[in-house]
Amino acid sequence: MAIDFKLFGIPIRIHWLFFLTGLLVWQGFRGPDVGAASLPIALLVVLQAVLMHELGHALVGRAFGLQPQIDLMLLMGQTSWRSGRELSPGRSMLVSFAGPLVGIVLGGIALALALTLGDPQAFAKSLEAGETPTLRQWALTTFVYVNLVWSFYNLVPVLPLDGGNILASFFQLFSREHGQRWARYVSLVFLAGLLALAVAIQAIFLAAFIVMFAFMNVQALRAERALRQSGVPVVRTAEDLLKLAYAALEKGDHATVSKAALVLSQHAGDTAARDEALHLLAWGRLLAGQPGQAREALDRLSGERDPDPALEGSVQLALGRTVEAVELFERALTAGPSEMVVKKWVEAVERSGSFRRAATLVNERRDLVGPKALSRLQASALQAGEHEAAFLLGALAFPIAHEPLTAFNAACALVRLGKLDEAARWLEKAHEVGFRDLGLLDREEDLDALRATSAWPELRARFES
């Protein structure tokens, strides 16, 4: 769920989790003490601050030939580039600095206004006296903090903050190949100092953010090291990073896939490249057990390319939308079946109970699925009471693999359907290909009606020979 619109021709998407950021600010700045009217003010102030910050990046990037897109998410905003050429380190620094500069200007104007009105002093006195500030005092002070102070925080030389991006661009003036890595090492050193300070002053919330940033940098360094070990010594181009991402995807390394996808998304040269990065990001989130975030990544596609039906089907299946998943996996099967697609399709059919639909599809396209998958579906359909589908699935699988149990299950389904003569013939087929399990033959409840007939003793005797 998201809100999509354009501002100055720039596509903007606000994810619903973003508004939790405003709620956290409202709580942290004593909003409940001021009154309920302060909540919509907090939401608007945070929306304004983050949106103006990202517009700063976007407008300067567009001036340099990039095509920006803005996403506002939980605790953050992100400006990515749908197309455009690679920027020089100097221009990259300007793009990174543009966002905090907007906040500094807006916050500075508000601070000057607050000083003129005397609100900060009055607010400070009210806090010292334990009094509740007026709504105007609270709103203006919150506006100053969210715009001005957050902008200065954002200039701290730590990736992925703007200050860290500026530092990386500075290092790239000396080495385009290693500048990003140097900036990550500096970020980790700086974060270690900040963490010690946060622990000393018992700032638990700040410490949590520091640990999160440190983890992101460590993961990025690991991803680059994995690339070097894979035979590509340095990430010189987006193609190198794309190779890394797909190699990691094959290994199930969701952290590397997600990180590489985020970098590719931020620096995509065109819409096709960005869509490819978003597909990778969705795979990474799905592998990490985060189907909701995978769904969000797919929702951000440009619309110029349909989502991979196997990927979208896997996301829907993980979200419990099994009927939708079956349809998507059918599309993936007809486009070109693979072992993974067949396995996921079978799981979706079983969980949704769409056995008749599956039987109809395979009857029309017998080249899509092998006998092993059909036999599994037959057993599941039989257990679910879908006897017609169970028989048809068995009838499709048996001529290919001649599995005794497949023929036996087909007979069980026919007995449940009241077709006893045909069921007897299928039991004979099972015997012909090696079925000899007399215990199963005697105790299987599905065969009760057949065992009650006068023909049963003779039929059973054949299995003893």
Residue pairs with C-beta under 8 A, 6 or more apart in sequence:
1 15
1 16
2 13
2 14
2 15
2 16
2 296
2 299
3 13
3 14
3 16
4 11
4 12
4 13
5 12
6 12
7 51
7 55
8 55
8 59
10 55
10 58
10 59
10 62
10 68
10 69
10 70
11 69
11 70
12 51
12 69
12 70
12 71
12 72
13 69
13 70
13 71
13 72
13 300
14 47
14 72
15 71
15 72
15 73
15 74
15 296
17 73
17 74
18 47
18 50
18 72
18 73
18 74
19 43
20 74
21 46
21 50
21 74
21 75
22 39
22 42
22 43
22 44
22 45
22 46
22 47
23 39
23 42
23 43
24 75
25 31
25 42
25 45
25 46
25 142
25 146
26 32
26 38
26 39
26 42
26 43
29 42
29 138
29 141
29 142
29 145
30 132
30 133
30 138
31 38
31 39
31 42
31 138
32 38
33 132
34 132
34 133
34 134
34 135
34 138
35 135
37 135
38 135
38 138
38 139
41 135
41 138
41 139
41 142
42 142
45 139
45 142
45 143
45 146
46 146
47 72
48 147
49 103
49 106
49 143
49 146
49 147
49 150
50 72
50 76
50 77
51 70
51 72
51 77
52 102
52 103
52 106
52 147
53 77
53 99
53 100
53 102
53 103
53 150
53 151
53 154
54 70
54 72
54 77
54 78
54 79
54 99
55 70
55 102
56 98
56 99
56 100
56 101
56 102
56 103
57 68
57 79
57 95
57 96
57 98
57 99
58 68
58 69
58 70
58 79
59 68
59 98
60 94
60 95
60 98
61 68
61 79
61 81
61 84
61 87
61 95
62 68
64 84
64 87
64 91
64 94
64 95
65 84
65 85
66 81
66 83
66 84
66 85
66 87
66 95
67 81
67 82
67 83
67 84
68 79
68 80
68 81
68 82
69 79
69 80
69 81
69 82
69 274
70 77
70 78
70 79
71 77
71 78
71 80
71 300
78 266
79 99
80 265
80 266
80 268
80 274
81 266
81 267
81 268
81 269
81 274
82 268
82 270
82 271
82 274
82 302
83 268
83 269
83 270
83 271
83 273
83 274
84 269
85 269
86 267
86 269
87 95
89 169
89 170
89 172
89 173
89 176
89 179
90 169
90 173
92 165
92 169
92 172
93 165
93 166
93 169
93 170
96 162
96 165
96 166
96 169
97 155
97 162
97 166
99 151
99 154
99 162
100 151
100 152
100 154
100 155
100 162
101 151
102 151
103 147
103 148
103 150
103 151
103 154
104 147
104 148
104 151
104 152
106 147
106 148
107 143
107 144
107 145
107 146
107 147
107 148
107 149
107 151
108 148
110 140
110 143
110 144
110 147
110 148
111 120
111 144
111 148
113 140
114 120
114 140
114 141
114 144
117 140
119 136
119 137
119 140
119 141
120 141
120 144
122 133
122 134
122 137
123 133
123 137
123 138
123 141
125 131
126 132
126 133
126 137
127 133
133 141
153 161
154 161
154 162
154 163
155 161
155 162
155 163
155 166
156 163
156 164
156 190
156 194
157 163
157 164
157 166
157 167
157 183
157 186
157 187
157 190
158 164
158 187
158 190
158 191
158 194
158 213
159 165
159 167
159 168
159 183
159 184
159 187
159 213
159 216
159 217
159 220
160 213
160 216
161 213
164 183
164 187
165 183
167 183
167 186
167 187
168 179
168 180
168 182
168 183
168 184
169 179
170 179
171 178
171 179
171 180
171 182
171 183
172 179
172 180
173 179
175 182
177 234
177 235
177 236
178 234
181 221
181 224
184 217
184 220
184 221
185 221
187 213
187 214
187 217
188 214
188 217
188 218
191 210
191 213
191 214
191 217
192 214
194 206
194 210
195 207
195 210
195 211
195 214
197 203
198 204
198 206
198 207
198 210
199 207
216 259
219 255
219 256
219 259
220 259
222 255
222 256
223 244
223 248
223 255
223 256
223 259
223 260
224 235
226 244
226 247
226 248
226 253
226 256
227 235
227 240
227 241
227 243
227 244
228 234
230 243
230 244
230 247
232 240
232 243
232 244
234 240
235 241
235 244
238 264
238 267
238 268
238 269
238 273
241 260
241 263
241 264
242 260
242 264
242 276
242 280
244 256
244 260
245 256
245 257
245 260
245 261
245 264
245 280
246 280
248 254
248 256
248 257
248 260
249 257
249 280
249 283
249 284
249 287
252 287
254 283
254 284
254 285
254 286
254 287
254 288
255 284
255 288
256 284
257 280
257 281
257 283
257 284
257 287
258 281
258 284
258 285
258 288
259 284
260 280
261 277
261 278
261 280
261 281
261 283
261 284
261 297
262 277
262 281
264 273
264 274
264 276
264 277
264 280
265 274
265 277
265 278
265 281
268 274
268 276
268 277
271 302
271 304
272 304
272 305
274 302
275 301
275 302
275 304
275 305
278 297
278 298
278 300
278 301
279 297
279 298
279 301
279 307
279 308
279 311
281 294
281 297
282 294
282 295
282 297
282 298
282 307
282 311
282 315
283 294
283 311
285 291
285 293
285 294
285 297
286 294
286 311
286 314
286 315
286 318
291 315
291 318
291 319
292 319
294 315
294 318
295 315
295 319
298 307
298 311
298 312
298 315
301 307
308 332
309 328
309 329
309 331
309 332
309 335
310 328
310 329
310 332
310 338
310 340
310 341
310 344
312 328
313 324
313 325
313 326
313 327
313 328
313 329
313 331
313 332
313 344
313 345
313 348
314 325
314 344
316 322
316 324
316 325
316 328
317 325
317 344
317 347
317 348
317 351
322 348
322 351
322 352
322 354
323 352
323 354
325 344
325 348
325 352
326 345
326 348
326 349
326 352
326 354
326 357
326 358
329 341
329 344
329 345
329 348
330 345
330 361
332 341
332 345
333 341
333 342
333 345
333 361
333 365
333 368
333 369
334 365
334 368
337 368
337 369
342 369
342 370
342 373
343 373
345 358
345 369
345 373
346 373
346 376
346 377
348 354
349 355
349 357
349 358
349 377
349 380
350 377
350 380
353 384
353 386
355 377
355 380
355 381
355 384
355 386
355 389
355 390
355 393
356 386
356 388
356 389
358 377
358 389
358 393
359 377
359 381
359 388
359 389
359 392
359 393
359 396
361 368
362 368
362 369
362 374
362 393
362 396
363 392
363 396
366 396
370 400
371 397
371 398
371 400
371 401
371 403
371 406
372 401
374 393
374 394
374 396
374 397
374 406
375 393
375 394
375 397
375 401
375 403
375 405
375 406
375 409
377 393
378 390
378 393
378 394
378 397
378 406
378 409
378 410
378 413
379 390
379 409
381 387
381 389
381 390
381 393
381 413
382 390
382 409
382 412
382 413
382 446
385 416
387 413
387 414
387 416
387 417
388 413
388 417
390 409
390 410
390 412
390 413
391 410
391 413
391 414
391 417
394 406
394 407
394 409
394 410
394 413
395 410
397 403
397 406
398 406
398 407
398 410
398 429
402 433
403 433
404 430
404 433
404 434
404 435
405 430
405 435
407 426
407 427
407 429
407 430
407 433
407 435
408 426
408 427
408 430
408 435
408 440
410 426
411 423
411 424
411 426
411 427
411 430
411 447
411 450
412 423
412 444
412 446
412 447
413 446
414 420
414 422
414 423
414 426
415 423
415 446
415 447
415 448
415 449
415 450
416 446
418 449
420 449
420 450
420 453
423 447
423 450
424 450
424 455
424 459
427 435
427 441
427 450
427 459
428 459
428 462
431 462
431 463
435 463
436 463
438 460
438 463
438 464
441 447
441 460
441 463
442 451
442 460
450 456
450 459
